[in-house]
């Protein structure tokens, strides 16, 4: 497979993951994703922002989130985010430290 086709397939897979998380499974909470998989929608938006910044494209965290979420993050939270239990919040602290804080 040539490099351009590989890039296009990777981009298509990313878009499908984004659609799955943003349209098909809005019921799945970010905290659950982070606790189970070590990443969430915010991580994906941050990775998008970091990729832009690495290529010399200035993009803030909020701009990356709005591009990924398709709306301001506060709007997404108001429409889809539910209150997390204390147990989920405690597990999140561990998952965030292991997967975000310690990695950079």
N, CA, C and O of each residue as an XYZ file, in Angstrom:
416
protein
N       0.857     -1.169      0.000
C       0.000      0.000      0.000
C       0.907      1.237      0.000
O       1.896      1.295      0.730
N       0.554      2.215     -0.824
C       1.365      3.423     -0.874
C       1.044      4.304      0.330
O      -0.012      4.163      0.947
N       1.961      5.213      0.661
C       1.856      6.048      1.861
C       0.600      6.929      1.841
O      -0.063      7.075      2.869
N       0.269      7.509      0.701
C      -0.903      8.387      0.623
C      -2.191      7.610      0.907
O      -3.072      8.107      1.607
N      -2.302      6.404      0.370
C      -3.482      5.574      0.644
C      -3.550      5.223      2.119
O      -4.628      5.244      2.714
N      -2.415      4.901      2.714
C      -2.376      4.597      4.141
C      -2.863      5.794      4.965
O      -3.658      5.627      5.891
N      -2.396      6.980      4.636
C      -2.824      8.197      5.337
C      -4.330      8.410      5.178
O      -5.016      8.750      6.142
N      -4.837      8.211      3.973
C      -6.270      8.388      3.724
C      -7.102      7.382      4.502
O      -8.167      7.730      5.011
N      -6.638      6.142      4.605
C      -7.361      5.128      5.374
C      -7.321      5.441      6.868
O      -8.318      5.269      7.569
N      -6.171      5.900      7.352
C      -6.071      6.292      8.753
C      -7.018      7.451      9.053
O      -7.693      7.452     10.083
N      -7.070      8.429      8.165
C      -7.969      9.573      8.348
C      -9.429      9.117      8.325
O     -10.242      9.606      9.109
N      -9.760      8.196      7.445
C     -11.133      7.685      7.383
C     -11.495      6.946      8.669
O     -12.613      7.080      9.167
N     -10.561      6.171      9.208
C     -10.812      5.458     10.461
C     -11.004      6.451     11.609
O     -11.875      6.258     12.457
N     -10.198      7.508     11.639
C     -10.351      8.538     12.664
C     -11.723      9.197     12.548
O     -12.408      9.385     13.554
N     -12.129      9.549     11.328
C     -13.444     10.185     11.147
C     -14.564      9.256     11.598
O     -15.560      9.718     12.155
N     -14.414      7.959     11.367
C     -15.442      7.000     11.782
C     -15.481      6.875     13.300
O     -16.559      6.770     13.883
N     -14.320      6.884     13.943
C     -14.274      6.872     15.404
C     -14.934      8.133     15.952
O     -15.707      8.072     16.909
N     -14.630      9.255     15.352
C     -15.234     10.519     15.777
C     -16.753     10.453     15.631
O     -17.477     10.843     16.548
N     -17.238      9.971     14.505
C     -18.689      9.846     14.299
C     -19.296      8.920     15.344
O     -20.357      9.209     15.898
N     -18.626      7.816     15.608
C     -19.141      6.859     16.583
C     -19.291      7.508     17.959
O     -20.312      7.334     18.624
N     -18.270      8.258     18.380
C     -18.299      8.878     19.706
C     -19.173     10.120     19.770
O     -19.748     10.416     20.817
N     -19.281     10.845     18.674
C     -19.990     12.126     18.695
C     -21.448     12.016     18.273
O     -22.260     12.867     18.638
N     -21.792     10.992     17.515
C     -23.164     10.857     17.026
C     -23.823      9.556     17.471
O     -24.956      9.560     17.952
N     -23.109      8.443     17.310
C     -23.714      7.143     17.578
C     -23.802      6.827     19.065
O     -24.767      6.204     19.506
N     -22.799      7.251     19.851
C     -22.735      6.879     21.262
C     -22.493      8.079     22.168
O     -21.556      8.092     22.966
N     -23.345      9.077     22.032
C     -23.221     10.249     22.896
C     -23.513      9.891     24.356
O     -23.185     10.652     25.265
N     -24.135      8.724     24.573
C     -24.438      8.276     25.932
C     -23.195      7.832     26.692
O     -23.194      7.816     27.923
N     -22.147      7.474     25.976
C     -20.912      7.042     26.625
C     -20.197      8.276     27.146
O     -19.853      9.177     26.380
N     -19.979      8.311     28.433
C     -19.379      9.464     29.078
C     -17.855      9.460     28.914
O     -17.227      8.402     28.874
N     -17.280     10.648     28.821
C     -15.821     10.775     28.731
C     -15.134     10.097     29.911
O     -14.104      9.446     29.740
N     -15.697     10.246     31.095
C     -15.072      9.660     32.276
C     -15.021      8.139     32.164
O     -14.054      7.519     32.608
N     -16.054      7.532     31.574
C     -16.064      6.085     31.384
C     -15.012      5.663     30.362
O     -14.318      4.663     30.547
N     -14.900      6.438     29.277
C     -13.867      6.152     28.288
C     -12.482      6.217     28.917
O     -11.666      5.315     28.725
N     -12.217      7.277     29.666
C     -10.908      7.445     30.288
C     -10.635      6.332     31.288
O      -9.538      5.775     31.319
N     -11.621      6.011     32.097
C     -11.415      4.983     33.117
C     -11.188      3.605     32.514
O     -10.431      2.806     33.064
N     -11.833      3.319     31.393
C     -11.696      1.997     30.779
C     -10.575      1.906     29.749
O      -9.886      0.890     29.663
N     -10.395      2.969     28.968
C      -9.469      2.890     27.841
C      -8.246      3.793     27.973
O      -7.283      3.647     27.222
N      -8.280      4.716     28.915
C      -7.142      5.606     29.092
C      -7.126      6.784     28.134
O      -6.118      7.482     28.023
N      -8.232      7.011     27.442
C      -8.382      8.187     26.580
C      -9.865      8.494     26.467
O     -10.716      7.651     26.751
N     -10.159      9.732     26.041
C     -11.552     10.136     25.861
C     -11.636     11.131     24.706
O     -10.650     11.369     24.008
N     -12.794     11.695     24.515
C     -12.983     12.677     23.443
C     -12.039     13.864     23.613
O     -11.518     14.389     22.629
N     -11.817     14.289     24.862
C     -10.908     15.410     25.089
C      -9.482     15.059     24.667
O      -8.765     15.908     24.137
N      -9.073     13.822     24.896
C      -7.746     13.388     24.446
C      -7.667     13.464     22.922
O      -6.679     13.951     22.373
N      -8.693     12.991     22.250
C      -8.703     13.035     20.789
C      -8.628     14.471     20.287
O      -7.915     14.761     19.326
N      -9.356     15.362     20.930
C      -9.293     16.767     20.506
C      -7.922     17.363     20.801
O      -7.426     18.187     20.032
N      -7.305     16.952     21.911
C      -5.960     17.435     22.234
C      -4.938     16.897     21.243
O      -4.035     17.627     20.834
N      -5.063     15.650     20.856
C      -4.138     15.071     19.874
C      -4.277     15.784     18.533
O      -3.289     15.989     17.828
N      -5.492     16.157     18.187
C      -5.741     16.922     16.962
C      -5.035     18.277     17.059
O      -4.345     18.694     16.129
N      -5.213     18.949     18.183
C      -4.573     20.248     18.413
C      -3.056     20.110     18.367
O      -2.383     20.921     17.730
N      -2.513     19.105     19.027
C      -1.065     18.899     19.046
C      -0.531     18.638     17.641
O       0.535     19.143     17.288
N      -1.248     17.863     16.836
C      -0.830     17.598     15.462
C      -0.809     18.894     14.657
O       0.101     19.122     13.860
N      -1.812     19.737     14.867
C      -1.837     21.030     14.179
C      -0.643     21.880     14.605
O       0.058     22.441     13.763
N      -0.417     21.973     15.916
C       0.683     22.778     16.432
C       2.033     22.284     15.924
O       2.909     23.091     15.614
N       2.211     20.960     15.835
C       3.462     20.388     15.325
C       3.713     20.775     13.874
O       4.855     20.794     13.416
N       2.641     21.081     13.160
C       2.756     21.476     11.755
C       2.751     22.988     11.575
O       2.610     23.490     10.460
N       2.907     23.706     12.681
C       2.966     25.158     12.615
C       1.621     25.851     12.526
O       1.557     27.049     12.246
N       0.545     25.112     12.760
C      -0.800     25.692     12.753
C      -1.156     26.027     14.193
O      -1.258     25.138     15.038
N      -1.344     27.307     14.469
C      -1.698     27.709     15.825
C      -3.142     27.311     16.111
O      -4.062     27.654     15.368
N      -3.312     26.583     17.204
C      -4.639     26.142     17.604
C      -4.638     26.006     19.121
O      -3.762     25.358     19.693
N      -5.611     26.611     19.760
C      -5.729     26.500     21.217
C      -6.468     25.217     21.580
O      -7.059     24.553     20.729
N      -6.419     24.891     22.862
C      -7.157     23.742     23.372
C      -8.646     23.891     23.069
O      -9.290     22.941     22.625
N      -9.192     25.085     23.311
C     -10.619     25.310     23.053
C     -10.953     25.193     21.566
O     -12.000     24.657     21.204
N     -10.071     25.691     20.712
C     -10.308     25.575     19.263
C     -10.262     24.114     18.830
O     -11.087     23.685     18.023
N      -9.317     23.350     19.349
C      -9.242     21.927     19.033
C     -10.486     21.188     19.482
O     -11.007     20.337     18.761
N     -10.956     21.512     20.668
C     -12.177     20.868     21.165
C     -13.378     21.221     20.310
O     -14.189     20.351     19.992
N     -13.501     22.488     19.934
C     -14.655     22.885     19.125
C     -14.627     22.203     17.759
O     -15.675     21.816     17.242
N     -13.453     22.052     17.177
C     -13.350     21.347     15.900
C     -13.746     19.888     16.087
O     -14.522     19.350     15.297
N     -13.217     19.239     17.131
C     -13.515     17.823     17.340
C     -14.979     17.602     17.709
O     -15.644     16.731     17.148
N     -15.474     18.394     18.654
C     -16.844     18.222     19.135
C     -17.894     18.755     18.161
O     -19.058     18.360     18.217
N     -17.479     19.650     17.272
C     -18.442     20.231     16.334
C     -19.297     21.311     16.973
O     -20.294     21.748     16.398
N     -18.903     21.735     18.160
C     -19.618     22.767     18.918
C     -18.715     23.154     20.081
O     -17.758     22.443     20.387
N     -19.012     24.271     20.728
C     -18.236     24.602     21.926
C     -18.355     23.481     22.962
O     -19.411     22.868     23.114
N     -17.267     23.230     23.661
C     -17.231     22.139     24.635
C     -18.300     22.307     25.716
O     -18.925     21.326     26.120
N     -18.515     23.526     26.186
C     -19.546     23.756     27.206
C     -20.928     23.341     26.709
O     -21.744     22.837     27.481
N     -21.188     23.552     25.429
C     -22.472     23.139     24.850
C     -22.578     21.619     24.851
O     -23.619     21.069     25.209
N     -21.501     20.937     24.450
C     -21.494     19.467     24.464
C     -21.776     18.951     25.875
O     -22.611     18.068     26.070
N     -21.063     19.518     26.858
C     -21.250     19.075     28.239
C     -22.697     19.275     28.681
O     -23.278     18.392     29.312
N     -23.275     20.410     28.363
C     -24.659     20.688     28.763
C     -25.636     19.703     28.129
O     -26.629     19.325     28.752
N     -25.363     19.289     26.906
C     -26.278     18.395     26.196
C     -26.077     16.922     26.534
O     -27.031     16.145     26.496
N     -24.836     16.525     26.869
C     -24.551     15.092     26.946
C     -23.903     14.599     28.235
O     -23.981     13.407     28.535
N     -23.276     15.467     28.994
C     -22.526     14.993     30.152
C     -23.425     14.866     31.373
O     -24.241     15.743     31.658
N     -23.260     13.765     32.084
C     -24.000     13.534     33.315
C     -23.033     13.609     34.495
O     -21.815     13.583     34.317
N     -23.584     13.702     35.681
C     -22.766     13.768     36.899
C     -22.120     12.406     37.150
O     -22.780     11.369     37.070
N     -20.840     12.423     37.450
C     -20.112     11.182     37.726
C     -20.141     10.885     39.218
O     -20.093     11.789     40.052
N     -20.220      9.615     39.528
C     -20.207      9.189     40.931
C     -18.828      9.445     41.540
O     -17.846      9.586     40.812
N     -18.751      9.506     42.853
C     -17.446      9.671     43.503
C     -16.465      8.556     43.135
O     -15.264      8.797     43.013
N     -16.979      7.338     42.959
C     -16.117      6.214     42.579
C     -15.520      6.421     41.182
O     -14.335      6.168     40.962
N     -16.352      6.884     40.244
C     -15.860      7.161     38.897
C     -14.856      8.304     38.909
O     -13.860      8.261     38.187
N     -15.104      9.317     39.717
C     -14.190     10.444     39.804
C     -12.838     10.014     40.373
O     -11.798     10.482     39.911
N     -12.843      9.134     41.366
C     -11.601      8.624     41.948
C     -10.836      7.786     40.923
O      -9.617      7.906     40.801
N     -11.556      6.939     40.191
C     -10.908      6.129     39.148
C     -10.339      7.026     38.052
O      -9.278      6.742     37.498
N     -11.052      8.113     37.742
C     -10.580      9.055     36.735
C      -9.258      9.689     37.152
O      -8.357      9.841     36.328
N      -9.136     10.056     38.411
C      -7.882     10.665     38.890
C      -6.703      9.740     38.616
O      -5.638     10.191     38.195
N      -6.892      8.454     38.854
C      -5.838      7.468     38.601
C      -5.585      7.350     37.098
O      -4.438      7.407     36.654
N      -6.650      7.187     36.320
C      -6.509      7.023     34.866
C      -5.872      8.251     34.227
O      -5.025      8.117     33.343
N      -6.263      9.435     34.659
C      -5.699     10.667     34.102
C      -4.214     10.744     34.412
O      -3.412     11.074     33.537
N      -3.845     10.446     35.636
C      -2.428     10.479     36.010
C      -1.636      9.474     35.183
O      -0.550      9.796     34.700
N      -2.152      8.283     35.016
C      -1.437      7.225     34.294
C      -1.362      7.492     32.791
O      -0.370      7.143     32.151
N      -2.389      8.101     32.229
C      -2.481      8.204     30.777
C      -2.245      9.591     30.212
O      -1.953      9.726     29.024
N      -2.363     10.613     31.023
C      -2.204     11.983     30.515
C      -1.048     12.672     31.216
O      -0.092     13.093     30.565
N      -1.122     12.790     32.517
C      -0.121     13.547     33.273
C       1.271     12.935     33.115
O       2.229     13.664     32.858
N       1.403     11.643     33.257
C       2.713     11.002     33.204
C       3.291     10.934     31.797
O       4.486     10.684     31.639
N       2.479     11.151     30.779
C       2.950     11.018     29.407
C       3.332     12.344     28.786
O       3.801     12.356     27.648
N       3.166     13.405     29.438
C       3.600     14.642     28.819
C       2.703     15.745     29.105
O       2.936     16.865     28.649
